[in-house]
Amino acid sequence: MDAHSRQLLYHLPYLRRYARALTSDAMTGDELVAEAMPIALEDPISHGLETPSRLRLYALLNRLCGEDCRQTTDLVGRHPIERALATLPERNRRLYLLVSLEELTMAEAADVLGLGLEEAHAAMAEAQKGLGSALVAHIMIVEDDAIIACDLAETVRQMGHVVCGTAATMEAALNTAADNQPTLALMDLRLAGGDSGITTAQRLRQQSTLPIIFVTAFGDELSRRGLAHLGPVIRKPFTREQIERAITQAVFTPAETKLAALAALADKAG
Protein backbone atom coordinates (compact mmCIF):
# COMPACT_ATOMS: atom_id res chain seq x y z
CA MET A 1 0.00 0.00 0.00
CA ASP A 2 1.44 3.36 -1.02
CA ALA A 3 1.57 6.46 1.19
CA HIS A 4 -1.46 8.06 -0.52
CA SER A 5 -3.64 5.01 0.17
CA ARG A 6 -2.46 4.80 3.78
CA GLN A 7 -3.44 8.43 4.35
CA LEU A 8 -6.89 7.81 2.91
CA LEU A 9 -7.31 4.75 5.10
CA TYR A 10 -6.36 6.79 8.16
CA HIS A 11 -9.13 9.31 7.41
CA LEU A 12 -11.77 6.67 6.59
CA PRO A 13 -13.42 6.45 10.07
CA TYR A 14 -13.85 10.23 10.16
CA LEU A 15 -15.29 10.25 6.65
CA ARG A 16 -17.79 7.53 7.51
CA ARG A 17 -18.91 9.38 10.65
CA TYR A 18 -19.41 12.64 8.80
CA ALA A 19 -21.08 11.01 5.78
CA ARG A 20 -23.56 9.18 7.99
CA ALA A 21 -24.48 12.42 9.75
CA LEU A 22 -24.56 14.30 6.46
CA THR A 23 -27.03 11.88 4.90
CA SER A 24 -28.86 11.08 8.16
CA ASP A 25 -28.54 7.40 7.30
CA ALA A 26 -25.76 4.88 7.97
CA MET A 27 -26.14 2.92 4.73
CA THR A 28 -26.45 6.00 2.54
CA GLY A 29 -23.47 7.55 4.30
CA ASP A 30 -21.31 4.51 3.67
CA GLU A 31 -22.38 4.53 0.02
CA LEU A 32 -21.29 8.15 -0.21
CA VAL A 33 -17.85 7.29 1.18
CA ALA A 34 -17.64 4.33 -1.21
CA GLU A 35 -18.27 6.75 -4.06
CA ALA A 36 -15.65 9.20 -2.82
CA MET A 37 -12.77 6.80 -2.20
CA PRO A 38 -12.16 5.76 -5.84
CA ILE A 39 -12.17 9.41 -6.85
CA ALA A 40 -9.62 10.24 -4.15
CA LEU A 41 -7.48 7.30 -5.29
CA GLU A 42 -7.75 7.63 -9.06
CA ASP A 43 -8.13 11.38 -9.64
CA PRO A 44 -6.67 13.16 -6.61
CA ILE A 45 -5.23 16.12 -8.50
CA SER A 46 -8.61 17.30 -9.82
CA HIS A 47 -9.91 17.44 -6.26
CA GLY A 48 -6.86 18.89 -4.53
CA LEU A 49 -6.11 15.57 -2.87
CA GLU A 50 -2.52 15.02 -3.89
CA THR A 51 -1.88 15.01 -0.15
CA PRO A 52 -5.17 13.83 1.37
CA SER A 53 -6.48 15.92 4.23
CA ARG A 54 -9.68 15.63 6.20
CA LEU A 55 -10.76 19.09 5.07
CA ARG A 56 -10.39 18.31 1.35
CA LEU A 57 -12.06 14.92 1.82
CA TYR A 58 -14.96 16.51 3.69
CA ALA A 59 -15.27 18.99 0.84
CA LEU A 60 -15.37 16.12 -1.66
CA LEU A 61 -18.16 14.44 0.30
CA ASN A 62 -20.14 17.68 0.29
CA ARG A 63 -19.73 18.08 -3.48
CA LEU A 64 -20.82 14.50 -4.13
CA CYS A 65 -23.73 14.90 -1.75
CA GLY A 66 -25.11 17.82 -3.74
CA GLU A 67 -27.31 20.52 -2.34
CA ASP A 68 -29.22 18.17 -0.03
CA CYS A 69 -28.75 14.40 0.13
CA ARG A 70 -30.06 13.81 3.64
CA GLN A 71 -32.73 11.23 4.30
CA THR A 72 -35.71 13.02 5.87
CA THR A 73 -38.54 10.62 5.08
CA ASP A 74 -38.22 8.52 8.22
CA LEU A 75 -37.18 10.52 11.26
CA VAL A 76 -39.72 8.89 13.57
CA GLY A 77 -37.90 7.39 16.51
CA ARG A 78 -34.69 9.33 15.82
CA HIS A 79 -32.98 11.24 18.60
CA PRO A 80 -34.46 14.73 19.07
CA ILE A 81 -31.11 16.28 18.09
CA GLU A 82 -31.33 14.51 14.71
CA ARG A 83 -34.89 15.68 14.20
CA ALA A 84 -33.91 19.21 15.19
CA LEU A 85 -30.97 19.19 12.77
CA ALA A 86 -33.36 18.18 9.99
CA THR A 87 -35.21 21.46 10.45
CA LEU A 88 -32.14 23.59 9.70
CA PRO A 89 -31.27 25.09 6.32
CA GLU A 90 -28.80 22.73 4.64
CA ARG A 91 -25.81 25.10 4.80
CA ASN A 92 -26.32 25.68 8.51
CA ARG A 93 -26.81 21.97 9.19
CA ARG A 94 -23.54 21.03 7.45
CA LEU A 95 -21.64 23.76 9.22
CA TYR A 96 -22.98 22.65 12.59
CA LEU A 97 -21.96 19.04 11.90
CA LEU A 98 -18.44 20.03 10.85
CA VAL A 99 -17.87 22.18 13.92
CA SER A 100 -19.78 20.22 16.58
CA LEU A 101 -19.37 16.64 15.38
CA GLU A 102 -16.09 16.74 13.48
CA GLU A 103 -14.56 19.38 15.78
CA LEU A 104 -13.26 21.61 13.02
CA THR A 105 -12.51 25.21 13.73
CA MET A 106 -14.90 27.75 12.29
CA ALA A 107 -12.27 28.74 9.73
CA GLU A 108 -11.75 25.10 8.69
CA ALA A 109 -15.48 24.43 8.41
CA ALA A 110 -15.95 27.61 6.38
CA ASP A 111 -13.18 26.48 4.05
CA VAL A 112 -14.82 23.06 3.55
CA LEU A 113 -18.13 24.67 2.63
CA GLY A 114 -16.68 27.54 0.63
CA LEU A 115 -17.97 30.20 3.02
CA GLY A 116 -16.41 33.41 4.24
CA LEU A 117 -15.53 33.39 7.93
CA GLU A 118 -18.06 36.09 8.79
CA GLU A 119 -20.74 34.24 6.84
CA ALA A 120 -19.88 31.04 8.68
CA HIS A 121 -20.16 32.69 12.10
CA ALA A 122 -23.58 34.07 11.15
CA ALA A 123 -24.71 30.65 9.88
CA MET A 124 -23.56 28.95 13.10
CA ALA A 125 -25.48 31.48 15.19
CA GLU A 126 -28.59 30.74 13.13
CA ALA A 127 -28.05 26.99 13.53
CA GLN A 128 -27.66 27.22 17.31
CA LYS A 129 -30.75 29.39 17.58
CA GLY A 130 -32.74 26.98 15.41
CA LEU A 131 -31.66 23.96 17.42
CA GLY A 132 -32.48 25.70 20.66
CA SER A 133 -35.99 26.51 19.44
CA ALA A 134 -36.57 22.99 18.14
CA LEU A 135 -35.56 21.43 21.46
CA VAL A 136 -37.74 23.64 23.64
CA ALA A 137 -40.60 21.63 25.11
CA HIS A 138 -44.10 23.13 25.41
CA ILE A 139 -45.36 21.79 28.71
CA MET A 140 -48.91 21.77 30.02
CA ILE A 141 -49.39 21.72 33.81
CA VAL A 142 -52.56 20.03 35.09
CA GLU A 143 -52.69 20.77 38.81
CA ASP A 144 -55.44 22.18 41.05
CA ASP A 145 -53.10 23.45 43.78
CA ALA A 146 -52.08 26.94 42.69
CA ILE A 147 -48.85 26.96 44.72
CA ILE A 148 -47.67 23.62 43.34
CA ALA A 149 -48.66 24.67 39.81
CA CYS A 150 -46.61 27.85 40.24
CA ASP A 151 -43.61 25.88 41.51
CA LEU A 152 -43.79 23.47 38.57
CA ALA A 153 -44.12 26.35 36.12
CA GLU A 154 -41.06 28.07 37.57
CA THR A 155 -39.03 24.86 37.24
CA VAL A 156 -40.13 24.46 33.62
CA ARG A 157 -39.16 28.04 32.75
CA GLN A 158 -35.80 27.83 34.51
CA MET A 159 -35.00 24.82 32.31
CA GLY A 160 -35.61 26.96 29.22
CA HIS A 161 -38.90 25.30 28.30
CA VAL A 162 -42.30 26.93 27.80
CA VAL A 163 -45.41 26.57 29.93
CA CYS A 164 -48.06 26.47 27.21
CA GLY A 165 -50.97 26.38 29.62
CA THR A 166 -52.23 25.36 33.05
CA ALA A 167 -55.44 23.58 33.97
CA ALA A 168 -57.14 22.49 37.18
CA THR A 169 -59.93 20.31 35.70
CA MET A 170 -60.25 17.66 33.02
CA GLU A 171 -62.24 19.90 30.71
CA ALA A 172 -59.69 22.69 31.01
CA ALA A 173 -56.84 20.24 30.36
CA LEU A 174 -58.48 18.84 27.23
CA ASN A 175 -59.18 22.34 25.91
CA THR A 176 -55.66 23.52 26.72
CA ALA A 177 -54.15 20.52 24.96
CA ALA A 178 -56.33 21.06 21.88
CA ASP A 179 -55.46 24.76 21.70
CA ASN A 180 -51.72 24.55 22.44
CA GLN A 181 -50.52 21.09 21.27
CA PRO A 182 -48.14 20.50 24.21
CA THR A 183 -45.17 18.18 23.86
CA LEU A 184 -45.41 17.05 27.50
CA ALA A 185 -47.86 17.23 30.40
CA LEU A 186 -47.24 17.33 34.16
CA MET A 187 -50.41 16.04 35.81
CA ASP A 188 -51.82 15.49 39.27
CA LEU A 189 -54.13 12.52 39.89
CA ARG A 190 -56.62 14.50 41.96
CA LEU A 191 -58.03 17.52 40.13
CA ALA A 192 -60.53 20.21 40.96
CA GLY A 193 -64.23 19.35 41.02
CA GLY A 194 -63.50 15.70 41.72
CA ASP A 195 -61.96 15.16 38.28
CA SER A 196 -59.46 12.35 37.80
CA GLY A 197 -56.00 12.80 36.34
CA ILE A 198 -56.13 9.19 35.18
CA THR A 199 -59.32 9.74 33.19
CA THR A 200 -57.87 12.97 31.83
CA ALA A 201 -54.72 11.16 30.73
CA GLN A 202 -56.77 8.44 29.06
CA ARG A 203 -58.81 11.03 27.17
CA LEU A 204 -55.65 12.80 26.06
CA ARG A 205 -54.14 9.50 24.89
CA GLN A 206 -57.18 8.88 22.72
CA GLN A 207 -56.19 11.98 20.77
CA SER A 208 -52.37 11.77 20.74
CA THR A 209 -49.27 10.07 22.15
CA LEU A 210 -48.64 13.00 24.49
CA PRO A 211 -46.10 11.95 27.18
CA ILE A 212 -47.44 12.50 30.68
CA ILE A 213 -45.55 12.70 33.97
CA PHE A 214 -47.80 12.30 37.00
CA VAL A 215 -46.92 14.48 39.97
CA THR A 216 -49.02 13.19 42.85
CA ALA A 217 -49.18 12.10 46.45
CA PHE A 218 -50.99 8.93 45.36
CA GLY A 219 -48.01 7.25 43.80
CA ASP A 220 -49.32 3.67 43.90
CA GLU A 221 -52.67 4.26 42.25
CA LEU A 222 -51.54 3.86 38.65
CA SER A 223 -49.68 0.59 39.25
CA ARG A 224 -52.45 -0.75 41.49
CA ARG A 225 -54.95 -0.22 38.67
CA GLY A 226 -52.62 -1.65 36.02
CA LEU A 227 -52.17 1.74 34.35
CA ALA A 228 -48.46 2.35 34.86
CA HIS A 229 -48.09 2.57 31.07
CA LEU A 230 -49.78 5.98 31.16
CA GLY A 231 -46.60 7.58 32.52
CA PRO A 232 -44.07 7.78 35.33
CA VAL A 233 -44.94 9.05 38.79
CA ILE A 234 -43.09 11.73 40.72
CA ARG A 235 -44.29 11.57 44.29
CA LYS A 236 -45.25 14.60 46.31
CA PRO A 237 -43.48 16.16 48.04
CA PHE A 238 -41.04 16.34 45.15
CA THR A 239 -37.74 18.05 44.59
CA ARG A 240 -36.95 20.26 41.62
CA GLU A 241 -34.18 17.85 40.67
CA GLN A 242 -36.73 15.05 40.27
CA ILE A 243 -38.93 17.20 38.04
CA GLU A 244 -35.99 18.40 35.98
CA ARG A 245 -34.68 14.87 35.50
CA ALA A 246 -38.07 13.57 34.40
CA ILE A 247 -38.62 16.45 31.96
CA THR A 248 -35.16 16.05 30.46
CA GLN A 249 -35.72 12.32 30.01
CA ALA A 250 -39.02 12.99 28.27
CA VAL A 251 -37.73 15.75 25.99
CA PHE A 252 -34.52 14.06 24.85
CA THR A 253 -35.81 10.53 24.30
CA PRO A 254 -36.65 9.44 20.72
CA ALA A 255 -40.39 9.27 20.13
CA GLU A 256 -40.74 5.52 19.63
CA THR A 257 -38.95 4.71 22.90
CA LYS A 258 -40.20 7.65 24.93
CA LEU A 259 -43.03 5.92 26.74
CA ALA A 260 -40.89 2.91 27.63
CA ALA A 261 -38.13 5.16 28.95
CA LEU A 262 -40.59 7.17 31.00
CA ALA A 263 -41.97 3.97 32.49
CA ALA A 264 -38.44 2.95 33.46
CA LEU A 265 -37.96 6.32 35.07
CA ALA A 266 -41.16 5.76 37.01
CA ASP A 267 -39.71 2.58 38.50
CA LYS A 268 -36.65 4.49 39.68
CA ALA A 269 -38.72 7.35 41.08
CA GLY A 270 -40.95 4.92 42.95
C-alpha positions as CSV (number, residue, x, y, z in Angstrom):
1,M,0.0,0.0,0.0
2,D,1.4,3.4,-1.0
3,A,1.6,6.5,1.2
4,H,-1.5,8.1,-0.5
5,S,-3.6,5.0,0.2
6,R,-2.5,4.8,3.8
7,Q,-3.4,8.4,4.3
8,L,-6.9,7.8,2.9
9,L,-7.3,4.8,5.1
10,Y,-6.4,6.8,8.2
11,H,-9.1,9.3,7.4
12,L,-11.8,6.7,6.6
13,P,-13.4,6.4,10.1
14,Y,-13.8,10.2,10.2
15,L,-15.3,10.3,6.6
16,R,-17.8,7.5,7.5
17,R,-18.9,9.4,10.7
18,Y,-19.4,12.6,8.8
19,A,-21.1,11.0,5.8
20,R,-23.6,9.2,8.0
21,A,-24.5,12.4,9.8
22,L,-24.6,14.3,6.5
23,T,-27.0,11.9,4.9
24,S,-28.9,11.1,8.2
25,D,-28.5,7.4,7.3
26,A,-25.8,4.9,8.0
27,M,-26.1,2.9,4.7
28,T,-26.4,6.0,2.5
29,G,-23.5,7.6,4.3
30,D,-21.3,4.5,3.7
31,E,-22.4,4.5,0.0
32,L,-21.3,8.2,-0.2
33,V,-17.8,7.3,1.2
34,A,-17.6,4.3,-1.2
35,E,-18.3,6.7,-4.1
36,A,-15.6,9.2,-2.8
37,M,-12.8,6.8,-2.2
38,P,-12.2,5.8,-5.8
39,I,-12.2,9.4,-6.8
40,A,-9.6,10.2,-4.2
41,L,-7.5,7.3,-5.3
42,E,-7.7,7.6,-9.1
43,D,-8.1,11.4,-9.6
44,P,-6.7,13.2,-6.6
45,I,-5.2,16.1,-8.5
46,S,-8.6,17.3,-9.8
47,H,-9.9,17.4,-6.3
48,G,-6.9,18.9,-4.5
49,L,-6.1,15.6,-2.9
50,E,-2.5,15.0,-3.9
51,T,-1.9,15.0,-0.2
52,P,-5.2,13.8,1.4
53,S,-6.5,15.9,4.2
54,R,-9.7,15.6,6.2
55,L,-10.8,19.1,5.1
56,R,-10.4,18.3,1.4
57,L,-12.1,14.9,1.8
58,Y,-15.0,16.5,3.7
59,A,-15.3,19.0,0.8
60,L,-15.4,16.1,-1.7
61,L,-18.2,14.4,0.3
62,N,-20.1,17.7,0.3
63,R,-19.7,18.1,-3.5
64,L,-20.8,14.5,-4.1
65,C,-23.7,14.9,-1.7
66,G,-25.1,17.8,-3.7
67,E,-27.3,20.5,-2.3
68,D,-29.2,18.2,0.0
69,C,-28.7,14.4,0.1
70,R,-30.1,13.8,3.6
71,Q,-32.7,11.2,4.3
72,T,-35.7,13.0,5.9
73,T,-38.5,10.6,5.1
74,D,-38.2,8.5,8.2
75,L,-37.2,10.5,11.3
76,V,-39.7,8.9,13.6
77,G,-37.9,7.4,16.5
78,R,-34.7,9.3,15.8
79,H,-33.0,11.2,18.6
80,P,-34.5,14.7,19.1
81,I,-31.1,16.3,18.1
82,E,-31.3,14.5,14.7
83,R,-34.9,15.7,14.2
84,A,-33.9,19.2,15.2
85,L,-31.0,19.2,12.8
86,A,-33.4,18.2,10.0
87,T,-35.2,21.5,10.5
88,L,-32.1,23.6,9.7
89,P,-31.3,25.1,6.3
90,E,-28.8,22.7,4.6
91,R,-25.8,25.1,4.8
92,N,-26.3,25.7,8.5
93,R,-26.8,22.0,9.2
94,R,-23.5,21.0,7.5
95,L,-21.6,23.8,9.2
96,Y,-23.0,22.6,12.6
97,L,-22.0,19.0,11.9
98,L,-18.4,20.0,10.8
99,V,-17.9,22.2,13.9
100,S,-19.8,20.2,16.6
101,L,-19.4,16.6,15.4
102,E,-16.1,16.7,13.5
103,E,-14.6,19.4,15.8
104,L,-13.3,21.6,13.0
105,T,-12.5,25.2,13.7
106,M,-14.9,27.7,12.3
107,A,-12.3,28.7,9.7
108,E,-11.8,25.1,8.7
109,A,-15.5,24.4,8.4
110,A,-15.9,27.6,6.4
111,D,-13.2,26.5,4.0
112,V,-14.8,23.1,3.5
113,L,-18.1,24.7,2.6
114,G,-16.7,27.5,0.6
115,L,-18.0,30.2,3.0
116,G,-16.4,33.4,4.2
117,L,-15.5,33.4,7.9
118,E,-18.1,36.1,8.8
119,E,-20.7,34.2,6.8
120,A,-19.9,31.0,8.7
121,H,-20.2,32.7,12.1
122,A,-23.6,34.1,11.2
123,A,-24.7,30.6,9.9
124,M,-23.6,29.0,13.1
125,A,-25.5,31.5,15.2
126,E,-28.6,30.7,13.1
127,A,-28.1,27.0,13.5
128,Q,-27.7,27.2,17.3
129,K,-30.8,29.4,17.6
130,G,-32.7,27.0,15.4
131,L,-31.7,24.0,17.4
132,G,-32.5,25.7,20.7
133,S,-36.0,26.5,19.4
134,A,-36.6,23.0,18.1
135,L,-35.6,21.4,21.5
136,V,-37.7,23.6,23.6
137,A,-40.6,21.6,25.1
138,H,-44.1,23.1,25.4
139,I,-45.4,21.8,28.7
140,M,-48.9,21.8,30.0
141,I,-49.4,21.7,33.8
142,V,-52.6,20.0,35.1
143,E,-52.7,20.8,38.8
144,D,-55.4,22.2,41.0
145,D,-53.1,23.4,43.8
146,A,-52.1,26.9,42.7
147,I,-48.9,27.0,44.7
148,I,-47.7,23.6,43.3
149,A,-48.7,24.7,39.8
150,C,-46.6,27.9,40.2
151,D,-43.6,25.9,41.5
152,L,-43.8,23.5,38.6
153,A,-44.1,26.4,36.1
154,E,-41.1,28.1,37.6
155,T,-39.0,24.9,37.2
156,V,-40.1,24.5,33.6
157,R,-39.2,28.0,32.7
158,Q,-35.8,27.8,34.5
159,M,-35.0,24.8,32.3
160,G,-35.6,27.0,29.2
161,H,-38.9,25.3,28.3
162,V,-42.3,26.9,27.8
163,V,-45.4,26.6,29.9
164,C,-48.1,26.5,27.2
165,G,-51.0,26.4,29.6
166,T,-52.2,25.4,33.0
167,A,-55.4,23.6,34.0
168,A,-57.1,22.5,37.2
169,T,-59.9,20.3,35.7
170,M,-60.2,17.7,33.0
171,E,-62.2,19.9,30.7
172,A,-59.7,22.7,31.0
173,A,-56.8,20.2,30.4
174,L,-58.5,18.8,27.2
175,N,-59.2,22.3,25.9
176,T,-55.7,23.5,26.7
177,A,-54.1,20.5,25.0
178,A,-56.3,21.1,21.9
179,D,-55.5,24.8,21.7
180,N,-51.7,24.5,22.4
181,Q,-50.5,21.1,21.3
182,P,-48.1,20.5,24.2
183,T,-45.2,18.2,23.9
184,L,-45.4,17.1,27.5
185,A,-47.9,17.2,30.4
186,L,-47.2,17.3,34.2
187,M,-50.4,16.0,35.8
188,D,-51.8,15.5,39.3
189,L,-54.1,12.5,39.9
190,R,-56.6,14.5,42.0
191,L,-58.0,17.5,40.1
192,A,-60.5,20.2,41.0
193,G,-64.2,19.3,41.0
194,G,-63.5,15.7,41.7
195,D,-62.0,15.2,38.3
196,S,-59.5,12.3,37.8
197,G,-56.0,12.8,36.3
198,I,-56.1,9.2,35.2
199,T,-59.3,9.7,33.2
200,T,-57.9,13.0,31.8
201,A,-54.7,11.2,30.7
202,Q,-56.8,8.4,29.1
203,R,-58.8,11.0,27.2
204,L,-55.7,12.8,26.1
205,R,-54.1,9.5,24.9
206,Q,-57.2,8.9,22.7
207,Q,-56.2,12.0,20.8
208,S,-52.4,11.8,20.7
209,T,-49.3,10.1,22.1
210,L,-48.6,13.0,24.5
211,P,-46.1,12.0,27.2
212,I,-47.4,12.5,30.7
213,I,-45.6,12.7,34.0
214,F,-47.8,12.3,37.0
215,V,-46.9,14.5,40.0
216,T,-49.0,13.2,42.8
217,A,-49.2,12.1,46.5
218,F,-51.0,8.9,45.4
219,G,-48.0,7.2,43.8
220,D,-49.3,3.7,43.9
221,E,-52.7,4.3,42.3
222,L,-51.5,3.9,38.7
223,S,-49.7,0.6,39.2
224,R,-52.5,-0.7,41.5
225,R,-54.9,-0.2,38.7
226,G,-52.6,-1.7,36.0
227,L,-52.2,1.7,34.3
228,A,-48.5,2.4,34.9
229,H,-48.1,2.6,31.1
230,L,-49.8,6.0,31.2
231,G,-46.6,7.6,32.5
232,P,-44.1,7.8,35.3
233,V,-44.9,9.1,38.8
234,I,-43.1,11.7,40.7
235,R,-44.3,11.6,44.3
236,K,-45.2,14.6,46.3
237,P,-43.5,16.2,48.0
238,F,-41.0,16.3,45.1
239,T,-37.7,18.0,44.6
240,R,-36.9,20.3,41.6
241,E,-34.2,17.8,40.7
242,Q,-36.7,15.1,40.3
243,I,-38.9,17.2,38.0
244,E,-36.0,18.4,36.0
245,R,-34.7,14.9,35.5
246,A,-38.1,13.6,34.4
247,I,-38.6,16.5,32.0
248,T,-35.2,16.1,30.5
249,Q,-35.7,12.3,30.0
250,A,-39.0,13.0,28.3
251,V,-37.7,15.8,26.0
252,F,-34.5,14.1,24.8
253,T,-35.8,10.5,24.3
254,P,-36.7,9.4,20.7
255,A,-40.4,9.3,20.1
256,E,-40.7,5.5,19.6
257,T,-38.9,4.7,22.9
258,K,-40.2,7.6,24.9
259,L,-43.0,5.9,26.7
260,A,-40.9,2.9,27.6
261,A,-38.1,5.2,29.0
262,L,-40.6,7.2,31.0
263,A,-42.0,4.0,32.5
264,A,-38.4,3.0,33.5
265,L,-38.0,6.3,35.1
266,A,-41.2,5.8,37.0
267,D,-39.7,2.6,38.5
268,K,-36.7,4.5,39.7
269,A,-38.7,7.4,41.1
270,G,-40.9,4.9,43.0
